[in-house]
Amino acid sequence: MRKILVAIDGSEGALKAVDYVGRQFSGISDLEITLFYVSPGIPPELWDDGHILTEVEETARQEVFEKWLTNQKLVLESIFQPAIDTLAKRGMTPHQIETRSASESVRNTPECILAEAKSEYLSWWVVAVSTALPMPSWEAL
């Protein structure tokens, strides 16, 4: 199975890259396209700051975290679904499309993409982002 990693960020440029991949590789049955999104890490206000929480504080923090998590799921859906639809219009079947995401909690966005690319995608990967991102150090490459 051939695999292509397409890193997306929800921008118009990312959808154009997804469309390009769909046009170039439609009709190839032994192909899997993974749409990859790097989400921001957990906001600092939700981090464990080291003090022991009271039951009330713990409940309040858990509620805020659950709301944040629900919002992140909606964000992922709003980013992945248009890309999935774009690939489907180009003839890709649902079993050829996979979605994955990572969090910036340990690495920055380019490092997350490179780590994902190194894990499975030896031949093709496409990065489509709308913002200027810091490049990882050469040691990361």
C-alpha positions, 0 to 999 in steps of 0.5 A: 500500500502506498501512503501519502501524508497531507498536513493541513491547517484548514486554510484555503491553501491546504484544501488546494493541496488536498485537491491537487493530491486527489487529482494526481492520485485518483484511480490508484487503488493501492493508495492511502491518504492520511490527512494530518493536523497539528492542534495547539497544545492544552492551554496553560490555564488547564495545566496542572500548576502543582498545587493540590486542588480542592474538590470544587477546583478539580470539578471546575477545572474538569468542566473547563477541560471538557468544554475545551476538548469538545471544542477541539473535536469540533475544530478537527471536524471542521478541518478534516471534513472539507478535505475528506469531501474534496478527496471524495469528489476526486474519486477517493474512497472512504477506506483510502482516507485516514485522519490523524492529529497531534498536539503541539504540547511537546514539539512545534508544528513542523517537528510534529509533521516531520515526526509523523512523516518519518513514522510511515510515509517514506515516499510522498508527503505534502505540507499545506499551511497558511501561516509562516511557521518556524522551521525545526533545527537541522538535527530534527531532520 
